[in-house]
Amino acid sequence: MIAAVAAPLAVAAVLVPFRTNFSNANAALVLVVAVVAVAAIGNRLAGAIAALSAAAWFDLFLTRPYERLTITRSADVTTAILLLAVGLAVSQLAARARRLQIVAITDADYLAQIHDTAQLA
């Protein structure tokens, strides 16, 4: 769970020196990578926390006025909301993929047992 907060924070901190050189949409896309990584490795809750964390760090460090939880431009509000939405969606998809992987492994075991039984018959 610590990675859910720390990974987006670390990415945002790396982006701070460059925040005037590229658009906030590009910064949000980089933050999405951190959220996807946490969601892929962790669980649904970790992914959701990472999405919330990324949106908060995006607001705090990458939007004007800097270092305040205030967004003045509507485009940045939209980007922050989309960052949160994409992060939550990715978390849900990662959780579903893990569940389907377990089902596939279980079904493969059942199929192997049926195959072994058919060979014995």
Secondary structure, DSSP 8 states (H G I E B T S, - for coil): -HHHHHHHHHHHHHHGGGTTTS-HHHHHHHHHHHHHHHHHHS-HHHHHHHHHHHHHHIIIIISSSTTSS---SHHHHHHHHHHHHHHHHHHHHHHHHHHHHHHHHHHHHHHHHHHHHHHH-
